[in-house]
Amino acid sequence: MNSVYCDMSIEETEQEIVEEFEIFSDWMDKYEHIIEIGNSVPKIEEKYKDEAHEIKGCQSKVWVHSELKDQHIFYTADSDAIITKGLVGLVLRVASGHTPDEILNTNFDFINKIGLHEHLSPTRSNGLNAMIKQIKLDALALRTINN
């Protein structure tokens, strides 16, 4: 698992994502960018593609594994759908490499700033919310275990 600490704050990473999406005027181009982000998601080990790591509430299959190293959480993930894999990639790009408290205090504001919720189907939007909820639950559990 890649255990490189994030050299940017969560806010800086979110701003970077917003600026990337501002380059594209067309939502088809933005979806292509989301797919590209999905291709760079740190790949989850096959042993974690199980029910315990599956995100409930997603129409597609999505698995996320979290691991605490030196007070920072690192995530790996996968999905059977390319757009969904990109969505989880965006969320993990913001969260991975940060402390549990930083993740718990994140609102993932970039989602609204880039207009993502209004361009997703209701099922994909619910799935995105489920991913964020699970990432925060993992952060809470790892913070509790670590204290």
Residue frames relative to the residue before (quaternion, step in Angstrom):
aa qw qx qy qz dx dy dz
M 1.0000 0.0000 0.0000 0.0000 0.00 0.00 0.00
N 0.4671 -0.6761 0.4965 0.2797 3.54 -0.92 0.92
S 0.0513 -0.8281 0.5582 -0.0069 3.56 -0.54 1.13
V 0.2810 0.7413 -0.5473 0.2681 3.55 0.92 0.92
Y 0.4086 -0.7089 0.5144 0.2565 3.54 -0.80 1.01
C 0.5066 -0.6337 0.4883 0.3216 3.51 -1.11 0.71
D 0.3076 -0.7793 0.5185 0.1708 3.58 -0.75 1.03
M 0.6779 0.4062 -0.2914 0.5391 3.57 1.31 0.05
S 0.5277 -0.5916 0.4900 0.3626 3.53 -1.20 0.47
I 0.6613 -0.4772 0.3837 0.4333 3.56 -1.27 0.25
E 0.6498 0.5237 -0.3178 0.4500 3.58 0.93 -0.86
E 0.6533 0.5069 -0.3137 0.4666 3.59 0.99 -0.82
T 0.6421 0.5139 -0.3201 0.4702 3.58 1.01 -0.79
E 0.6428 0.5142 -0.3217 0.4679 3.58 0.97 -0.85
Q 0.6544 0.5063 -0.3138 0.4659 3.60 0.95 -0.85
E 0.6178 0.5430 -0.3355 0.4592 3.58 1.04 -0.75
I 0.6460 0.5103 -0.3082 0.4767 3.59 1.00 -0.85
V 0.6345 0.5251 -0.3288 0.4621 3.60 0.93 -0.90
E 0.6750 0.4942 -0.2962 0.4609 3.60 0.89 -0.92
E 0.6131 0.5398 -0.3480 0.4600 3.61 1.04 -0.72
F 0.7113 0.4614 -0.2626 0.4606 3.58 0.87 -0.93
E 0.5810 0.5810 -0.3756 0.4286 3.60 1.17 -0.44
I 0.5512 0.6180 -0.3879 0.4048 3.58 1.20 -0.46
F 0.7350 0.4064 -0.2118 0.4998 3.56 1.06 -0.82
S 0.2518 -0.7719 0.5640 0.1503 3.57 -0.87 0.93
D 0.7224 0.4111 -0.2158 0.5125 3.57 1.16 -0.60
W 0.4886 -0.6926 0.4445 0.2899 3.58 -0.90 0.89
M 0.5605 0.5708 -0.4074 0.4406 3.61 1.14 -0.38
D 0.6425 0.5055 -0.3140 0.4829 3.58 1.06 -0.76
K 0.6350 0.5224 -0.3266 0.4660 3.57 1.05 -0.75
Y 0.6355 0.5108 -0.3299 0.4758 3.59 1.02 -0.75
E 0.6153 0.5352 -0.3423 0.4667 3.59 1.03 -0.75
H 0.6454 0.5118 -0.3143 0.4720 3.58 1.02 -0.82
I 0.6242 0.5295 -0.3325 0.4684 3.59 1.01 -0.79
I 0.6404 0.5159 -0.3216 0.4694 3.59 0.99 -0.82
E 0.6332 0.5239 -0.3268 0.4667 3.60 0.99 -0.83
I 0.6350 0.5192 -0.3281 0.4686 3.59 0.98 -0.82
G 0.6307 0.5457 -0.3268 0.4446 3.58 1.02 -0.77
N 0.6418 0.5332 -0.3233 0.4464 3.57 1.09 -0.67
S 0.7158 0.4299 -0.2562 0.4870 3.60 1.20 -0.36
V 0.3837 0.7242 -0.4888 0.2990 3.60 1.26 0.18
P 0.4784 -0.6380 0.5036 0.3324 3.62 -0.90 0.83
K 0.4148 -0.7659 0.4490 0.1994 3.55 -0.56 1.27
I 0.4151 -0.7028 0.5343 0.2197 3.52 -0.93 1.03
E 0.4958 -0.6282 0.5006 0.3301 3.58 -1.09 0.67
E 0.6232 -0.5790 0.3828 0.3603 3.57 -1.08 0.78
K 0.6334 0.5602 -0.3425 0.4095 3.61 1.00 -0.76
Y 0.6840 0.4625 -0.2870 0.4856 3.61 1.22 -0.39
K 0.5311 0.5829 -0.4288 0.4408 3.59 1.25 0.10
D 0.3949 0.6915 -0.4899 0.3547 3.50 0.57 1.26
E 0.7317 -0.4371 0.2921 0.4339 3.55 -1.29 0.13
A 0.6276 0.5596 -0.3398 0.4214 3.60 1.04 -0.72
H 0.7551 0.3619 -0.1986 0.5093 3.61 1.11 -0.61
E 0.5073 0.6467 -0.4223 0.3823 3.57 1.28 0.02
I 0.4090 -0.6962 0.5351 0.2485 3.57 -0.98 0.89
K 0.2911 -0.7513 0.5705 0.1591 3.55 -0.70 1.11
G 0.7260 0.4129 -0.3039 0.4583 3.57 -0.97 0.80
C 0.6086 0.5117 -0.3627 0.4861 3.57 1.29 0.03
Q 0.4861 -0.6504 0.4998 0.3015 3.54 -1.03 0.79
S 0.7082 0.3778 -0.2249 0.5523 3.57 1.06 -0.78
K 0.5402 -0.5656 0.4909 0.3837 3.54 -1.30 0.17
V 0.0685 0.7697 -0.6295 0.0815 3.58 -0.85 1.04
W 0.0622 -0.7834 0.6182 0.0147 3.53 -0.92 0.97
V 0.0344 -0.7807 0.6239 -0.0038 3.56 -1.01 0.88
H 0.0900 -0.7685 0.6325 0.0358 3.54 -1.00 0.93
S 0.1221 -0.7875 0.6017 0.0535 3.56 -0.94 0.91
E 0.0429 -0.7867 0.6158 -0.0066 3.52 -1.13 0.73
L 0.2951 -0.7550 0.5635 0.1594 3.56 -0.94 0.94
K 0.0714 0.7678 -0.6320 0.0776 3.55 -0.85 1.06
D 0.8501 -0.0667 0.0140 0.5222 3.56 -0.76 1.08
Q 0.7227 -0.4707 0.2246 0.4535 3.57 0.89 1.05
H 0.6677 0.4500 -0.3008 0.5110 3.63 1.25 0.14
I 0.3381 -0.7412 0.5462 0.1950 3.56 -1.07 0.77
F 0.1073 -0.7711 0.6268 0.0317 3.52 -1.03 0.93
Y 0.1956 -0.8077 0.5535 0.0553 3.53 -0.89 1.00
T 0.0754 -0.7138 0.6897 0.0954 3.48 -1.37 0.50
A 0.0194 -0.8176 0.5746 -0.0319 3.58 -1.12 0.57
D 0.0038 0.7585 -0.6493 -0.0559 3.48 -1.42 0.07
S 0.0741 -0.7683 0.6335 0.0537 3.54 -1.31 0.34
D 0.4589 -0.6710 0.5049 0.2903 3.54 -1.22 0.46
A 0.6956 0.3925 -0.2664 0.5395 3.60 1.29 0.09
I 0.4955 -0.7139 0.4051 0.2841 3.59 -0.74 1.04
I 0.6473 0.4909 -0.3377 0.4753 3.63 0.95 -0.72
T 0.6558 0.5135 -0.3098 0.4586 3.58 0.92 -0.89
K 0.6271 0.5235 -0.3364 0.4685 3.57 1.00 -0.76
G 0.6460 0.5080 -0.3150 0.4748 3.58 1.06 -0.70
L 0.6354 0.5261 -0.3299 0.4590 3.57 1.03 -0.77
V 0.6668 0.4658 -0.3111 0.4916 3.58 0.90 -0.85
G 0.6060 0.5621 -0.3482 0.4422 3.58 1.10 -0.63
L 0.6341 0.5246 -0.3231 0.4673 3.58 1.02 -0.79
V 0.6757 0.4930 -0.2919 0.4638 3.57 0.88 -0.98
L 0.6921 0.4731 -0.2868 0.4635 3.58 0.90 -0.89
R 0.5725 0.5810 -0.3777 0.4382 3.58 1.12 -0.58
V 0.6738 0.4764 -0.2828 0.4890 3.56 1.06 -0.78
A 0.7772 0.4118 -0.1976 0.4328 3.59 0.80 -1.01
S 0.6570 0.5670 -0.3333 0.3685 3.59 0.85 -0.92
G 0.7801 0.3130 -0.2548 0.4781 3.54 -1.00 0.89
H 0.6429 0.5005 -0.3185 0.4844 3.57 1.29 0.14
T 0.6112 -0.5606 0.4146 0.3746 3.55 -1.27 0.32
P 0.6540 -0.5042 0.3730 0.4230 3.59 -1.18 0.38
D 0.6618 0.5097 -0.3212 0.4462 3.61 0.89 -0.86
E 0.6286 0.5265 -0.3415 0.4594 3.60 0.97 -0.80
I 0.6697 0.4947 -0.2963 0.4679 3.58 0.93 -0.90
L 0.6648 0.5109 -0.3075 0.4499 3.58 0.92 -0.88
N 0.7166 0.4389 -0.2454 0.4833 3.59 1.11 -0.64
T 0.5347 0.6314 -0.3974 0.3969 3.58 1.28 0.12
N 0.2770 -0.7703 0.5561 0.1437 3.56 -0.97 0.90
F 0.3156 -0.7601 0.5009 0.2679 3.59 1.32 -0.18
D 0.0568 0.8589 -0.4999 0.0957 3.54 0.96 1.06
F 0.5533 0.6353 -0.4009 0.3600 3.58 1.11 -0.56
I 0.5676 0.6198 -0.3827 0.3838 3.60 1.11 -0.64
N 0.7109 0.4162 -0.2544 0.5066 3.58 0.89 -0.89
K 0.6362 0.5552 -0.3345 0.4184 3.58 1.01 -0.77
I 0.7287 0.3809 -0.2517 0.5104 3.61 1.05 -0.62
G 0.5077 -0.6883 0.3948 0.3355 3.59 1.30 0.05
L 0.2765 0.8180 -0.4738 0.1729 3.55 1.22 0.40
H 0.6687 0.5196 -0.3228 0.4226 3.60 0.77 -0.97
E 0.7031 0.4706 -0.2853 0.4503 3.59 0.92 -0.81
H 0.7138 0.4116 -0.2594 0.5038 3.61 1.24 -0.23
L 0.5944 0.5271 -0.3768 0.4763 3.58 1.26 0.21
S 0.5358 -0.5700 0.4962 0.3764 3.54 -1.21 0.48
P 0.6495 -0.5188 0.3650 0.4192 3.61 -1.14 0.41
T 0.6621 0.5001 -0.3288 0.4510 3.62 0.96 -0.72
R 0.6541 0.4864 -0.3212 0.4821 3.61 1.01 -0.73
S 0.6270 0.5341 -0.3305 0.4609 3.57 1.04 -0.76
N 0.6450 0.4999 -0.3118 0.4867 3.59 0.99 -0.81
G 0.6423 0.5262 -0.3168 0.4585 3.56 1.02 -0.79
L 0.6315 0.5233 -0.3247 0.4712 3.58 1.02 -0.81
N 0.6467 0.5035 -0.3132 0.4797 3.58 0.97 -0.82
A 0.6411 0.5206 -0.3222 0.4629 3.60 1.02 -0.77
M 0.6171 0.5380 -0.3430 0.4605 3.61 1.05 -0.73
I 0.6705 0.4955 -0.2959 0.4662 3.57 0.88 -0.97
K 0.6380 0.5283 -0.3234 0.4575 3.56 0.95 -0.87
Q 0.6833 0.4860 -0.2932 0.4592 3.60 0.89 -0.91
I 0.6287 0.5303 -0.3328 0.4613 3.59 0.99 -0.79
K 0.6687 0.4807 -0.2947 0.4846 3.57 1.01 -0.80
L 0.6265 0.5198 -0.3408 0.4703 3.61 1.03 -0.70
D 0.6319 0.5179 -0.3253 0.4761 3.59 1.02 -0.79
A 0.6475 0.5155 -0.3191 0.4617 3.59 0.96 -0.85
L 0.6470 0.5105 -0.3159 0.4700 3.58 0.98 -0.82
A 0.6633 0.5009 -0.3053 0.4647 3.59 0.92 -0.88
L 0.6900 0.4689 -0.2911 0.4683 3.60 0.91 -0.86
R 0.6045 0.5292 -0.3570 0.4766 3.58 1.11 -0.57
T 0.6647 0.5102 -0.2964 0.4583 3.57 0.94 -0.90
I 0.6592 0.5041 -0.3033 0.4683 3.58 0.94 -0.88
N 0.6957 0.4998 -0.2629 0.4441 3.55 1.01 -0.87
N 0.6632 0.5141 -0.3116 0.4458 3.63 1.14 -0.47
